[in-house]
Structure formats: C-alpha cells, structure tokens
Amino acid sequence: MSNKKKQLLQVLHDSDVPLTVKTLSSFINTSEKTIRNYIKEINSTSDTPVIDKIGTKYFLKNSSQLEELLESELDSNVYREKTILNKLLTNHTKKFSTFDLADELFISFSTLRNIIAQLNEQIETYDLRIISRNNFLYLNGSIEKQRQLLADIIHEEASNSLYSHEQLINYFEPDFVQKVTFILDDYLTIKSYELNGLAKFNVLVHFLIIINTSSQNLETTQEVEELTTLQKVIHSYLDFSPIQKNLQILEDMILLNVKQKHIQTEDTEELLTFVDSLISELNNIYSLNIDNESFKERLMLHLKNLISRMNTGTYSRNPLKETIIQQSPLIFDIATSCAIIVCKYFHWERLPKDEIAYLALHLGMEISRLSKKRSKIQTLLMIPEYSSLQHKLSAKIQTLFEDDLVVAKQLTDNEIIDESKVDLIITCVPYSSLNTEVVIISPFLSSEDSNKIASSIEKIMYKKRRILLSNQFDKYFSNELFHVFEK
C-alpha cells in the first residue's frame, strides 16, 4: 500500500469528525479526484466499506482496527492480485473458475470483481485484459505480451524482495550479520580474492545460513592449530565453527564466484548437462533469460550437495523459508517447478520445502542479477587483443562504471559489429555510428576518457527517460483523468 493511502487512513483515524474530500486532499497534499480513487481502492479490499460516509463527509468505519487494516487487509489484497496473475500467466489451462478462485482467496465474488478491475488497469499497457465468461476467468491478449508481463513480474519480485543486505538484517540478528560479514571480508582479504557486489551477497547468504545452522547444532571442532584458514577466521569472531563438510561447501562457493577453480567430480559433466536442460526448461516456462556459466556451476554444486543429503536422509533447515514463500511467491513457484524436474530426473518422491527454499534463493539471486542488468546501459567494448590489454581495460571500465553499465559483448577491431542490442560502444580504435553512442578512448583509460564515458552514460540515461515519458504520456495525461472545461 502506498504511503498516501496510509496517510489517508491515519488522518481519518485521528479525526473526531467525518471529513470532506476537500479537507482530506489538503491534509494528504493531493487532488480531490485522487482522494476519491484512494477511497474506492481501499474499499475494494473488503466486502464491507472500510471508509464510509455521511452525506459528503468520510470517516473510518472501524478505527480500533487501523493497525490490523494496514498490515493485513490491504497487504493481503496485493497478495491476491499476485496470486490471480500468477495463475493466469503460468497455468497451462489459462482459465479459472471465478467461484473456486474466490473460495481459495477467502473473498466474495464482488471483491474478486473489484480486484480484477484493478488488475486490468495495471496490465492495460501490455494490451492484455482479464475477462470473465461463463463464470471462468481468462487472460486475453497475445502470447508475446503475456510472456513479457510474466518476465517483468518475476524481475520486479526479485528486485524488491529479500535479495538485499538490508533485508537480511530483518531475518538474522544485526550483530550476527555484521560478524559474518567481517568473517567473509577477512577471509577474502587473506586469500586475495575479489568479489563483485552480487557475487559477494550470494556468498554472504550461504555463510549466514550455514553458520546460523551450525550455531544451533554445535559439534566438537578440532584443536586450533589444526584448523583451516576459514575456521581460524570464524573462530576469531565466534566460539564455534561449521563441521568440515559445510566448510567445504562455503569454500567451494567462494571459489566458484571468484573463478579460481571449477569443482571437478566424476559426475560433474552429467550434472552440468542436466543443469543446462533444467535452466532451458525454466527459461521456456517462465520467459526467463538465464544463461550464466557461473550460476550454472553454483547450481550444479548445490545439486551435488543435495544428492548427498537426499542419499543420507538429512535435510538442511532454511531459516528464510517462510519469508521467501511470503515475499517471493512467484520465485518460490519457479523453485517448485525446478524441484519437480529435479525429482523426476533423480527418481525422488519429493523435496522438502526447506530444500525448495534453497533453490528459490539461488534462482532469486540470479534473477535479481538479471534485473539489475536489464536497467543498465548495454555496452560493447572494442579493444585490440594485444597482450592483456583487453582484459585489463575491460575490468577497469566495469569497475569504474559498475552501477551504470554492463558489458554485453567484447570484440576486436577485426570483427563485425552488431549494434542492434547495445546502447553504447567504447572503443580504442576509430569507429563511427549513426545510431549508437560511441566513445573513443586511449588504451590507458585516462581521467579524460572516464569523463567522456560518464558524459555519454548521462546522455543515454536522459534519452531513455525521455522515451519512457513519451511512451507513458497518454496513460497519465489522458482526458479521462482530467476535468476539461470549455471556454
């Protein structure tokens, strides 16, 4: 629920008398039309009016339940919207009984109609519409638009959910998160390893879960002089350490992310082949675009350890399970589909929800990485293959502009350039383009070169904002949203 709607409810709650729309609009600092829309939207979340009125004045019908209203009713409405869209977009039958859906969501048929009306406003820009025919709901529109909507929902969920350092503090004790972060930082420093932001977060999550689980299942460790480097670092902050098997998982996870080695086992090739087919199937079902070798190796390593746990009948408890299910329902659905494919391949009956939640973590963090990549400027680097120039220059550019651009492709000056999928070309050799922004730099990336790249980035960002505004202009400035007075 938006802050404005919360403010509206709070104003009505604090008032001793009913208030007019004009008074409410002055309190909330928004238009009278918007206030009426807010009241309509809030009332659509319940079978009985949340905000009632006497004449032209409004009041909160049950002021004693404001906190519950804010946390439960309106939030559950968002959940209902997600559930309906997810069902229509991911189910092969593409239709649902309106009565069954109302029963499942514990709402009346009229409330369901109100939610459908709100959803249709949200998906209008995709040229899609939910229609009701013979008491069944259908999603009307092209398959391409439906897949685009599904992909956008998944990426939005990954971007706004638990895949951030701030969110981790909500699930673990802040002091514990800080100590484990120090452990990871110290270990990376000792080993001279470097991890980018998302890779480091990925490793940190595994550290938190495994070390947290170890704190609840303490086992006797070896004498200090026999401890590994990682164990020594852990002991400098905590009075316990994970067992050797779990330590190896953490060390392998770090090595995969820093690309120091590949985990070599006899079944590696078979597992990687299966992972390729698994990701291909998920991409096809959910309109994803996962194609990252590092992610494939991390998923392969996870499956390798999962096989070991399934064979011994020991499962890992996931402290983030309920949070993932509640905050990332679609990503958990994707993980459930993944679990079904995995169980079928390995002839397992089923996977526990805790294990499915681990799959959701892996998938969610990769989708989160893709979401960030989507918003960045797609860049093509054209650097000669001389000594290690291409590698060093590419690394330097990506480090300096990590928040703004992503290197989609690297070429030499002898290759044919496809400009169709890039926003920016950075080159060390003379090159010109009629359609794409080009920055010519020296092989040493001087401060002047960096300034030129930064200037081009700003120019491209401005152009993207203008295009977005142009595309959305009619939606936000249509005649239906305004009172038009004839002179």
C-alpha positions as CSV (number, residue, x, y, z in Angstrom):
1,M,0.0,0.0,0.0
2,S,1.3,3.5,-0.9
3,N,2.3,6.0,1.8
4,K,-0.5,8.3,0.6
5,K,-3.2,5.7,1.3
6,K,-1.7,5.1,4.8
7,Q,-1.7,8.8,5.4
8,L,-5.4,8.9,4.4
9,L,-6.3,6.2,6.8
10,Q,-4.3,7.8,9.6
11,V,-6.0,11.2,9.1
12,L,-9.4,9.6,9.2
13,H,-8.4,7.6,12.3
14,D,-7.2,10.7,14.1
15,S,-10.2,12.8,13.3
16,D,-13.0,13.1,15.8
17,V,-15.5,14.1,13.0
18,P,-16.1,13.0,9.4
19,L,-14.1,14.9,6.8
20,T,-14.9,16.2,3.3
21,V,-12.8,15.2,0.2
22,K,-11.6,18.8,0.0
23,T,-10.3,18.6,3.6
24,L,-8.7,15.2,3.1
25,S,-6.9,16.4,-0.1
26,S,-5.4,19.4,1.8
27,F,-4.1,17.0,4.5
28,I,-2.7,14.5,2.1
29,N,-1.5,17.1,-0.4
30,T,-3.1,15.5,-3.4
31,S,-6.1,16.2,-5.7
32,E,-9.7,15.5,-4.7
33,K,-10.0,13.1,-7.6
34,T,-7.1,11.1,-6.3
35,I,-8.7,11.0,-2.8
36,R,-11.8,9.6,-4.3
37,N,-9.8,6.9,-6.1
38,Y,-7.9,6.0,-2.9
39,I,-11.2,5.6,-1.1
40,K,-12.5,3.4,-3.9
41,E,-9.4,1.2,-4.0
42,I,-9.3,0.8,-0.2
43,N,-12.9,-0.1,0.0
44,S,-12.4,-2.7,-2.8
45,T,-10.2,-4.7,-0.4
46,S,-13.2,-5.7,1.8
47,D,-16.7,-7.0,1.5
48,T,-17.9,-4.1,3.7
49,P,-16.8,-0.5,3.3
50,V,-13.6,0.4,5.2
51,I,-14.2,4.1,4.7
52,D,-17.9,5.1,5.0
53,K,-19.6,8.5,4.5
54,I,-22.3,10.6,5.9
55,G,-23.6,13.0,3.2
56,T,-20.3,14.3,1.6
57,K,-18.1,13.6,4.6
58,Y,-16.0,10.4,5.1
59,F,-15.0,8.5,8.2
60,L,-13.1,5.3,9.1
61,K,-15.8,2.8,9.9
62,N,-13.8,0.8,12.5
63,S,-11.0,3.0,13.9
64,S,-10.0,0.4,16.5
65,Q,-8.7,-2.0,13.8
66,L,-6.4,0.5,11.9
67,E,-3.2,-1.3,12.6
68,E,-4.6,-4.6,11.5
69,L,-6.1,-3.0,8.5
70,L,-2.8,-1.5,7.4
71,E,-0.8,-4.7,7.9
72,S,-3.4,-7.3,6.9
73,E,-6.3,-6.4,4.7
74,L,-4.5,-4.1,2.2
75,D,-1.4,-6.3,2.1
76,S,-3.5,-9.4,1.5
77,N,-5.1,-7.6,-1.4
78,V,-1.6,-7.3,-3.1
79,Y,-1.1,-11.0,-2.4
80,R,-4.5,-11.7,-4.1
81,E,-3.5,-9.7,-7.1
82,K,-0.2,-11.6,-7.4
83,T,-1.9,-14.9,-7.0
84,I,-4.5,-14.3,-9.7
85,L,-1.9,-13.0,-12.2
86,N,0.5,-15.9,-11.4
87,K,-2.3,-18.4,-12.0
88,L,-3.4,-16.9,-15.3
89,L,0.2,-16.5,-16.6
90,T,1.8,-19.8,-15.5
91,N,-1.1,-22.3,-15.7
92,H,-1.4,-24.2,-19.0
93,T,-5.2,-24.3,-18.9
94,K,-5.2,-20.4,-18.9
95,K,-8.7,-20.3,-17.2
96,F,-10.1,-20.5,-13.7
97,S,-13.5,-20.8,-12.1
98,T,-14.3,-17.4,-10.5
99,F,-16.1,-19.2,-7.6
100,D,-13.2,-21.5,-6.9
101,L,-10.8,-18.6,-7.0
102,A,-12.9,-16.5,-4.6
103,D,-13.1,-19.5,-2.2
104,E,-9.3,-20.0,-2.4
105,L,-8.7,-16.4,-1.7
106,F,-11.4,-16.2,1.1
107,I,-13.2,-13.3,-0.6
108,S,-16.6,-12.7,-2.0
109,F,-17.4,-12.7,-5.7
110,S,-17.9,-8.9,-5.7
111,T,-14.5,-8.3,-4.1
112,L,-13.0,-10.6,-6.7
113,R,-14.6,-8.4,-9.4
114,N,-13.1,-5.3,-7.8
115,I,-9.6,-6.9,-7.8
116,I,-9.9,-7.9,-11.4
117,A,-10.9,-4.4,-12.3
118,Q,-7.7,-3.0,-10.6
119,L,-5.6,-5.7,-12.3
120,N,-6.9,-4.7,-15.7
121,E,-5.8,-1.1,-15.1
122,Q,-2.4,-2.4,-14.2
123,I,-1.9,-4.6,-17.3
124,E,-3.5,-2.3,-19.8
125,T,-0.1,-1.1,-21.0
126,Y,0.6,-4.7,-22.1
127,D,-2.5,-4.8,-24.3
128,L,-3.8,-7.6,-22.0
129,R,-7.2,-7.9,-20.3
130,I,-8.7,-10.4,-17.8
131,I,-12.2,-11.3,-19.0
132,S,-14.9,-13.3,-17.3
133,R,-17.0,-15.7,-19.4
134,N,-19.5,-18.3,-18.1
135,N,-18.0,-17.9,-14.6
136,F,-14.4,-18.5,-15.8
137,L,-11.5,-16.1,-15.9
138,Y,-9.3,-15.8,-19.0
139,L,-6.3,-13.7,-19.8
140,N,-7.0,-12.1,-23.2
141,G,-4.0,-10.9,-25.3
142,S,-1.0,-12.1,-27.4
143,I,1.3,-14.8,-26.0
144,E,4.3,-12.5,-26.5
145,K,2.7,-9.8,-24.3
146,Q,1.8,-12.4,-21.6
147,R,5.3,-13.6,-21.6
148,Q,6.6,-10.1,-21.3
149,L,4.3,-9.4,-18.4
150,L,5.4,-12.6,-16.6
151,A,9.1,-11.8,-17.1
152,D,8.5,-8.2,-15.7
153,I,6.6,-9.5,-12.7
154,I,9.4,-12.0,-11.9
155,H,12.1,-9.4,-12.2
156,E,10.2,-6.9,-10.1
157,E,9.7,-9.5,-7.4
158,A,13.4,-10.3,-7.4
159,S,14.3,-6.6,-7.3
160,N,12.0,-5.7,-4.4
161,S,12.2,-8.8,-2.2
162,L,14.7,-10.2,0.2
163,Y,17.8,-10.1,-2.1
164,S,19.4,-7.2,-0.3
165,H,21.8,-6.7,2.7
166,E,19.2,-4.6,4.5
167,Q,16.6,-7.3,4.3
168,L,19.0,-9.9,5.8
169,I,19.1,-7.9,9.0
170,N,15.4,-8.5,9.3
171,Y,15.9,-12.3,9.4
172,F,19.1,-12.6,11.4
173,E,20.3,-10.6,14.3
174,P,22.1,-7.4,13.1
175,D,25.2,-8.3,15.3
176,F,25.3,-11.8,13.7
177,V,25.1,-10.4,10.2
178,Q,27.9,-7.9,11.0
179,K,30.1,-10.6,12.4
180,V,29.6,-13.0,9.4
181,T,30.2,-10.1,7.0
182,F,33.5,-9.4,8.8
183,I,34.4,-13.2,8.6
184,L,33.8,-13.1,4.8
185,D,35.7,-9.9,4.3
186,D,38.7,-11.1,6.4
187,Y,38.8,-14.4,4.5
188,L,38.6,-12.8,1.1
189,T,41.5,-10.4,2.2
190,I,43.7,-13.2,3.4
191,K,43.1,-15.2,0.2
192,S,43.4,-12.0,-2.0
193,Y,40.1,-12.8,-3.6
194,E,37.8,-10.2,-5.1
195,L,34.0,-10.5,-5.4
196,N,31.6,-8.1,-7.1
197,G,28.6,-6.8,-5.2
198,L,26.0,-9.5,-6.1
199,A,28.5,-12.4,-6.0
200,K,29.6,-11.3,-2.5
201,F,25.9,-11.1,-1.4
202,N,25.3,-14.6,-2.8
203,V,28.2,-16.0,-0.8
204,L,27.2,-14.0,2.3
205,V,23.7,-15.5,2.3
206,H,25.2,-19.0,2.3
207,F,27.6,-18.1,5.1
208,L,24.8,-16.8,7.2
209,I,22.5,-19.8,6.7
210,I,25.3,-22.4,7.3
211,I,26.9,-20.7,10.2
212,N,23.5,-19.9,11.8
213,T,22.5,-23.6,11.4
214,S,25.9,-24.6,13.0
215,S,25.2,-22.4,16.0
216,Q,22.0,-24.4,16.7
217,N,23.7,-27.8,16.2
218,L,27.1,-27.4,17.8
219,E,29.6,-30.1,17.2
220,T,33.1,-30.5,18.6
221,T,35.8,-29.0,16.4
222,Q,39.4,-29.7,16.0
223,E,42.2,-28.1,18.0
224,V,43.0,-24.5,16.8
225,E,46.4,-25.5,15.3
226,E,44.7,-28.0,13.0
227,L,42.0,-25.6,11.8
228,T,41.8,-24.4,8.2
229,T,42.2,-20.7,7.4
230,L,38.4,-20.3,7.2
231,Q,37.9,-22.0,10.5
232,K,40.5,-19.7,12.1
233,V,38.8,-16.6,10.8
234,I,35.4,-17.9,12.0
235,H,36.9,-18.6,15.5
236,S,38.2,-15.0,15.7
237,Y,34.6,-13.8,15.8
238,L,32.6,-16.8,17.0
239,D,33.1,-19.6,19.6
240,F,32.0,-22.3,17.2
241,S,32.6,-23.4,13.6
242,P,30.6,-25.4,11.0
243,I,31.6,-29.0,10.5
244,Q,34.2,-29.8,7.8
245,K,31.6,-30.8,5.3
246,N,29.8,-27.5,5.5
247,L,33.1,-25.6,5.5
248,Q,33.9,-27.2,2.2
249,I,30.6,-26.1,0.7
250,L,31.4,-22.5,1.7
251,E,35.0,-22.6,0.3
252,D,33.7,-24.2,-2.9
253,M,31.0,-21.4,-3.2
254,I,33.7,-18.7,-2.9
255,L,36.0,-20.4,-5.4
256,L,33.2,-20.6,-7.9
257,N,32.4,-16.9,-7.6
258,V,36.0,-15.7,-7.9
259,K,36.5,-18.2,-10.7
260,Q,39.7,-19.6,-9.2
261,K,38.8,-23.2,-10.0
262,H,35.9,-25.4,-11.2
263,I,34.6,-28.1,-8.9
264,Q,35.8,-31.3,-10.5
265,T,34.0,-34.6,-9.8
266,E,33.2,-37.7,-11.8
267,D,29.6,-36.7,-12.2
268,T,30.3,-33.0,-13.0
269,E,29.7,-33.4,-16.7
270,E,26.4,-35.3,-16.2
271,L,25.2,-32.7,-13.7
272,L,26.1,-29.8,-15.8
273,T,24.3,-31.3,-18.8
274,F,21.2,-31.8,-16.6
275,V,21.5,-28.2,-15.3
276,D,21.6,-26.9,-18.9
277,S,18.4,-28.7,-19.7
278,L,16.8,-27.7,-16.4
279,I,17.6,-24.0,-17.0
280,S,16.4,-24.3,-20.6
281,E,13.0,-25.6,-19.4
282,L,12.6,-22.9,-16.8
283,N,13.5,-20.2,-19.3
284,N,10.9,-21.6,-21.6
285,I,8.1,-21.8,-19.0
286,Y,8.7,-18.5,-17.2
287,S,10.2,-16.4,-20.1
288,L,13.5,-16.0,-18.2
289,N,16.8,-15.4,-19.9
290,I,19.2,-17.3,-17.5
291,D,22.4,-18.1,-19.3
292,N,25.3,-17.5,-16.9
293,E,28.0,-20.1,-16.6
294,S,28.9,-19.1,-13.0
295,F,25.3,-19.6,-12.0
296,K,25.1,-23.0,-13.7
297,E,28.2,-24.1,-11.7
298,R,26.8,-22.8,-8.5
299,L,23.5,-24.7,-9.1
300,M,25.5,-27.8,-10.1
301,L,27.4,-27.6,-6.8
302,H,24.1,-27.1,-4.9
303,L,22.6,-30.2,-6.6
304,K,25.8,-32.2,-5.8
305,N,25.3,-31.5,-2.1
306,L,21.6,-32.0,-2.4
307,I,22.2,-35.5,-3.8
308,S,24.4,-36.3,-0.8
309,R,21.7,-35.0,1.6
310,M,18.9,-37.0,-0.1
311,N,21.0,-40.2,-0.1
312,T,21.6,-39.9,3.7
313,G,18.1,-38.6,4.5
314,T,19.5,-35.4,6.1
315,Y,18.0,-32.1,5.1
316,S,19.1,-28.6,5.8
317,R,16.7,-26.3,7.6
318,N,16.3,-23.0,5.8
319,P,15.6,-20.1,8.2
320,L,14.4,-17.9,5.3
321,K,11.8,-20.4,4.1
322,E,8.7,-18.7,5.3
323,T,10.0,-15.2,4.3
324,I,10.7,-16.5,0.8
325,I,7.3,-18.0,0.4
326,Q,5.5,-14.9,1.6
327,Q,7.6,-12.2,-0.1
328,S,8.7,-14.0,-3.3
329,P,5.7,-16.3,-4.1
330,L,6.4,-16.4,-7.8
331,I,10.1,-17.2,-7.4
332,F,9.1,-19.9,-4.9
333,D,6.7,-21.3,-7.6
334,I,9.6,-21.3,-10.1
335,A,11.7,-23.2,-7.5
336,T,8.9,-25.6,-7.0
337,S,8.8,-26.3,-10.8
338,C,12.5,-26.7,-10.6
339,A,12.2,-29.2,-7.7
340,I,9.6,-31.3,-9.7
341,I,12.0,-31.5,-12.6
342,V,14.9,-32.5,-10.3
343,C,12.8,-35.1,-8.5
344,K,11.7,-36.6,-11.8
345,Y,15.3,-36.8,-13.1
346,F,16.8,-38.3,-9.9
347,H,13.7,-40.5,-9.2
348,W,12.9,-38.9,-5.8
349,E,9.4,-38.7,-4.5
350,R,9.6,-35.1,-3.4
351,L,11.8,-32.4,-2.0
352,P,11.1,-30.8,1.5
353,K,10.0,-27.2,1.4
354,D,13.3,-26.1,3.1
355,E,15.2,-27.5,0.2
356,I,12.9,-25.9,-2.3
357,A,13.6,-22.6,-0.5
358,Y,17.3,-23.1,-1.1
359,L,16.6,-23.5,-4.8
360,A,14.5,-20.3,-4.6
361,L,17.5,-18.5,-3.1
362,H,19.8,-19.5,-5.9
363,L,17.2,-18.6,-8.6
364,G,16.1,-15.4,-6.9
365,M,19.6,-14.0,-6.7
366,E,20.3,-14.9,-10.3
367,I,17.1,-13.2,-11.4
368,S,17.9,-10.3,-9.2
369,R,21.3,-10.0,-11.0
370,L,19.5,-10.1,-14.4
371,S,17.0,-7.4,-13.2
372,K,19.9,-5.1,-12.3
373,K,21.5,-5.9,-15.7
374,R,18.2,-5.0,-17.6
375,S,18.3,-1.5,-16.2
376,K,21.9,-0.8,-17.0
377,I,23.3,0.5,-20.3
378,Q,24.2,-2.4,-22.6
379,T,27.8,-1.7,-23.7
380,L,30.0,-3.1,-26.4
381,L,33.8,-2.9,-25.9
382,M,36.0,-2.9,-29.0
383,I,39.6,-3.4,-27.7
384,P,42.5,-4.9,-29.7
385,E,43.8,-8.3,-28.4
386,Y,47.3,-7.0,-27.5
387,S,49.0,-8.7,-24.6
388,S,46.5,-8.5,-21.7
389,L,45.1,-5.0,-22.8
390,Q,41.6,-6.2,-23.5
391,H,41.2,-8.0,-20.1
392,K,42.8,-5.1,-18.0
393,L,40.9,-2.3,-19.8
394,S,37.6,-4.2,-19.7
395,A,38.0,-4.9,-15.9
396,K,38.9,-1.3,-15.2
397,I,35.8,0.1,-17.1
398,Q,33.5,-2.4,-15.4
399,T,34.8,-1.5,-12.0
400,L,34.6,2.3,-12.6
401,F,31.0,2.2,-14.0
402,E,29.6,-1.0,-12.4
403,D,26.4,0.8,-11.3
404,D,25.7,2.2,-14.7
405,L,26.7,-0.2,-17.5
406,V,27.1,-3.8,-18.2
407,V,29.4,-5.2,-20.9
408,A,27.2,-7.1,-23.2
409,K,30.0,-8.1,-25.6
410,Q,33.7,-7.6,-26.3
411,L,35.1,-7.5,-29.8
412,T,38.4,-6.8,-31.5
413,D,38.7,-4.3,-34.4
414,N,38.6,-7.1,-36.9
415,E,35.1,-8.3,-36.1
416,I,31.7,-7.4,-37.5
417,I,29.7,-5.2,-35.1
418,D,26.0,-5.8,-34.4
419,E,24.7,-2.6,-32.9
420,S,21.1,-3.7,-32.5
421,K,21.3,-4.8,-28.9
422,V,23.7,-2.2,-27.4
423,D,23.3,1.4,-26.2
424,L,27.0,2.4,-26.1
425,I,30.2,1.4,-27.9
426,I,33.5,2.1,-26.2
427,T,36.4,1.6,-28.5
428,C,40.2,2.1,-28.7
429,V,40.2,2.2,-32.5
430,P,38.5,4.8,-34.7
431,Y,34.8,4.0,-35.2
432,S,31.6,6.0,-36.1
433,S,27.9,5.2,-35.9
434,L,24.7,6.9,-37.0
435,N,22.5,5.1,-34.4
436,T,24.6,4.3,-31.4
437,E,26.6,6.5,-28.9
438,V,30.4,5.9,-29.4
439,V,33.2,6.8,-27.1
440,I,36.8,6.6,-28.4
441,I,39.3,6.2,-25.5
442,S,43.0,5.6,-25.2
443,P,44.4,2.2,-24.2
444,F,45.3,3.6,-20.8
445,L,41.8,5.0,-19.8
446,S,42.8,8.4,-18.6
447,S,40.7,10.7,-16.4
448,E,39.6,12.5,-19.6
449,D,38.5,9.1,-21.1
450,S,36.5,8.4,-17.9
451,N,34.8,11.8,-18.1
452,K,33.8,11.1,-21.7
453,I,32.3,7.7,-20.8
454,A,30.4,9.3,-17.8
455,S,29.1,12.1,-20.1
456,S,27.8,9.5,-22.7
457,I,26.2,7.5,-19.9
458,E,24.3,10.6,-18.7
459,K,23.2,11.4,-22.3
460,I,21.9,7.8,-22.9
461,M,20.1,7.8,-19.5
462,Y,18.4,11.1,-20.4
463,K,17.4,9.7,-23.7
464,K,15.9,6.6,-22.1
465,R,13.9,8.7,-19.6
466,R,12.5,10.8,-22.5
467,I,11.5,7.7,-24.4
468,L,9.8,6.3,-21.2
469,L,8.0,9.5,-20.6
470,S,6.9,9.7,-24.2
471,N,5.6,6.1,-24.1
472,Q,3.7,6.7,-20.8
473,F,2.4,10.2,-21.6
474,D,-1.0,9.2,-22.9
475,K,-1.5,6.9,-19.9
476,Y,-1.0,9.6,-17.3
477,F,-2.4,12.6,-19.3
478,S,-5.4,11.1,-21.0
479,N,-8.7,13.2,-21.0
480,E,-10.4,10.7,-18.7
481,L,-8.0,11.8,-15.8
482,F,-8.9,15.5,-16.0
483,H,-11.8,17.8,-15.9
484,V,-11.9,19.6,-19.2
485,F,-13.6,23.0,-19.1
486,E,-14.8,24.5,-22.4
487,K,-14.0,28.3,-22.8
